Amino acid sequence: MKISCEVIKDLLPLYHDGVCSDDSKALIEAHLAACASCQAEFQAMNSLLPIHQTEQNLQEADIVIRLSRRWKRGMLKSLLKGILIAAIVVFILYIFVDFRIFV
């Protein structure tokens, strides 16, 4: 069965990720053995995708998680300060209005 290079190029990402069916895998491998253009395309996929930087990606994810936690803590502190200030202002207004009525 002759499969065009366009079809193989469409299937190469699935083959690269190892998620294509066994039949597709066999067809792609047979085509890659005979087609230099598709072989070059497949090798380019390996060089274009920086999946080998796992440690750096994990470090960056850890930094993002820490920043997110710090931001959430800051938001909670701001909320609590706002509630406290609002409560103090309401209390002061209540005292002012209460004393004004009795004076």
C-alpha positions in Angstrom: 0.0 0.0 0.0 1.6 3.3 -1.1 1.0 6.2 1.3 1.8 9.8 0.3 4.3 11.8 2.2 1.6 14.3 3.2 -0.3 11.6 5.0 2.9 10.4 6.7 3.8 13.9 7.7 0.3 14.2 9.3 0.9 11.1 11.3 4.5 11.8 12.3 3.5 13.8 15.5 1.5 10.8 16.7 4.3 8.5 15.8 6.8 10.8 17.6 4.7 10.8 20.7 4.1 7.1 20.6 0.3 7.4 20.5 -0.5 6.0 17.1 -1.9 2.6 16.5 0.3 -0.4 15.7 -0.9 -0.5 12.1 -0.1 3.2 11.6 3.3 2.7 13.3 4.2 -0.1 10.9 3.1 2.0 7.9 5.1 5.0 9.1 8.2 2.9 9.8 8.0 1.3 6.4 7.7 4.7 4.7 10.5 6.2 6.8 12.8 3.4 5.7 12.3 4.3 2.0 11.8 8.1 2.1 14.6 10.5 2.9 12.4 13.5 3.0 10.1 12.1 5.7 13.1 10.9 7.6 14.5 14.5 7.6 11.1 15.7 8.8 11.0 13.2 11.6 14.6 14.1 12.7 13.7 17.8 12.6 10.8 17.0 15.0 13.3 15.6 17.5 15.5 18.7 17.3 12.6 21.2 17.4 10.9 19.9 20.5 12.8 20.7 23.7 11.4 17.9 25.7 14.8 17.0 27.1 14.8 20.0 29.5 12.7 18.3 32.1 14.7 19.5 35.1 14.5 23.1 33.9 10.8 22.8 33.2 10.2 21.4 36.7 12.2 24.3 38.3 10.2 26.8 36.4 7.0 25.2 37.4 8.1 25.3 41.0 8.9 29.0 40.7 5.4 29.6 39.3 3.8 27.6 42.1 5.7 29.6 44.8 4.8 32.9 43.1 1.2 31.8 43.0 1.2 31.0 46.7 2.8 34.3 47.6 0.2 36.2 45.5 -2.6 34.3 47.2 -1.2 35.1 50.6 -0.9 38.8 49.7 -4.5 38.8 48.4 -5.7 37.2 51.7 -3.8 39.8 53.8 -5.2 42.6 51.7 -8.7 41.3 52.1 -8.3 40.9 55.9 -6.8 44.4 56.2 -9.7 45.8 54.2 -12.3 44.0 56.4 -10.5 45.3 59.5 -10.4 48.8 58.3 -14.0 48.7 57.3 -15.0 47.3 60.7 -13.0 50.1 62.5 -14.6 52.8 60.4 -18.1 51.4 61.0 -17.4 51.2 64.7 -16.1 54.8 64.8 -19.1 56.0 62.9 -21.4 54.1 65.2 -19.8 55.6 68.3 -19.9 59.1 66.7 -23.6 58.7 65.8 -24.5 57.1 69.1 -22.8 59.9 71.2 -24.3 62.6 69.0 -27.8 61.3 69.8 -27.3 61.4 73.5 -25.4 64.7 73.7 
